[in-house]
């Protein structure tokens, strides 16, 4: 005991302890009360403002619209994934999370200023009745929709299952009417699976709505029954979805009881560890996973977990980098808010969130995690992986760039229009993998382009324009104008020459567009196999056992 110190009696100690606890609780209560007061104060100010605007503003206002705009602006201060969902948008939100809705089963959109069918889904009312890609929508029941927005037409097409409707369309020079019966539409998470070659199977996983795991399981079992020895799982362009479905997909390939992902947030209730709960379908099959810059969220959980367990070779490009978890919370009047409640961490312990939304720049955008701040983690085999910037592939494949003429022909919907024309004039074509755009077909396409507008500026031409502008600004133009003129003459593009130079890639775009008219979404996926660099690289790695093993081993 220290000199001059006094011993505190048990009774006094208990009293002091009670006082300390009491002060702590009082502080906590006061702090909480202060926060609740600030919230109540702000809500009162907001309500007063809306009331006064409604009373005094010079023009009539719609309070519902103003409040919704105010809510959306408030949520924009947080992150792009926190959203207010009013009652009237519940059906759309339900479709996004479950993949289900009542309707005719067709994707519609506006092309060349006209609302039309862009993709009828196989086996659903629109496709079964005979609606085709490119059909211009004129009427839905008695409603003329030629001037309506695509979203308004979509609402007219949707409705309770087993209700009837009439859709009138223009196809070429003909006007046709189709009587349809709406039904429950369930959009598949696996739009295609099949064998690429005698040993290699392929599964396209496009979403993580309800039953994604079960759909991948069914495809996997079917392919194993066809003699599959190796598998390519494709989650490119997959925006994610339900976290538990991602766990189900991972569980197909790794043993029961393994951690797949954990979520950590401000509240204890959102802190959860998700483990595999079933026996895997196949924990040995050589597996390649295709990823790209649009693979996000649940797709990244699958990619990250399979990489952390060294269970698959990842091929493609770095993923989006979304390591945030959203929960849906009900609000009054049948509205909801989907808000970010946690970050997720994959088995190695890393969070791959690429943007820090708590640190905004002057324009209100979140800041990317600096490379110098990314931490190292290790996979099961000891390979080094990084956090804070998406999932990096084990084998990178450069993004494919197309020529400006190809972008122009696609962007101006000329390839789309020609595919419509072709399908009207040709009753059938060979199967997706067998169909080819012959030179004779291509020449017909080029002739058809004769009176169409598809001019464009190449990247080199744009660079020369910039050079000329800067030269004039910095007073060098007179000195180099001769050289600039010579450069312009050298690179001045010829559309006719570009149609020859970039013939192969234009034929590829034509091929996939024409195939879609006959074999729909499944056919487009299958037709793309022959010129897909990511798939080619995955097949190369899977066909070489030594190379496959090396990709999953740490560098020495």
Secondary structure, DSSP 4 states (H G I P E B T S, - for coil): --TT--PPPHHHHHHHHHHHHHHHHHHHHHHHHHHHHHHHHHHHHHHHHHHHHHHH-SS---HHHHHHHHHHHHHHTT-TT-EEE-GGGHHHHHHHHH-EEEE--EEEEEETTEEEEEEEPTTSHHHHHT--TTPEEEEETTEE-TTS-HHHHHHHH--STT-EEEEEEEETTEEEEEEEE-EEEE--S--EEEESSSSEEEEE---BSTTHHHHHHHHHHHHHHTT--EEEEE-TT---B-HHHHHHHHHTTS-TT-EEEEEEESSGGG-EEEE--S--S-SSSEEEEEE-TT--THHHHHHHHHHHTT-SEEEES------EEEEEEE-STT-EEEEEEEEEEETTS-----EEEEEE-TTSPEEEPPGGGPPEEE-TT--EEESSS-PPPSEE-PPP---HHHHHHHHTTHHHHHHHHHHHH-S----TTT----HHHHHHHHHHGGG-------HHHHHHHHHHHHHHHTT-HHHHHHHHHHHHHHH---HHHHHHHTHHHHHHHHHHHHHHHHHHHHHHHHHGGGG-HHHHHHHHHHT-HHHHHHHTS---
